[in-house]
Amino acid sequence: MTNPDALECTDHRFLVGLVTGSVLGVGAMVFGSRLLSGLREQVADSARGVGRRVQGVRDDMCDAVAHGAQELERCAIEAKTDPGAEMGSHAAAHHSSSARQVL
């Protein structure tokens, strides 16, 4: 029927394989957690760097918009105080010469 020596040899191989697999699995988990920890730090550093760059671009855009608004306000005030300034020097000269022709 069955050979008792064959069963004993098979059981021994199974136990050795089980212990070896367990040791390798634990080693992989420990080594893997260290790798993941390092990877997590790299991703966090990279995200912080991207955040700083995005914030810098945002600040530059805010400065440009503020400068544009100040320039627009300056031009609007200038146009109110000097009506010919809003047409530009070339257009104002053309407008005044056209007005003289009509008179």
Summary of the structure (lengths in Angstrom):
residues: 103
radius of gyration: 40.6
end to end distance: 131.3
largest distance: 131.3
contacts: 198
relative contact order: 0.04
helix: 94%
strand: 0%
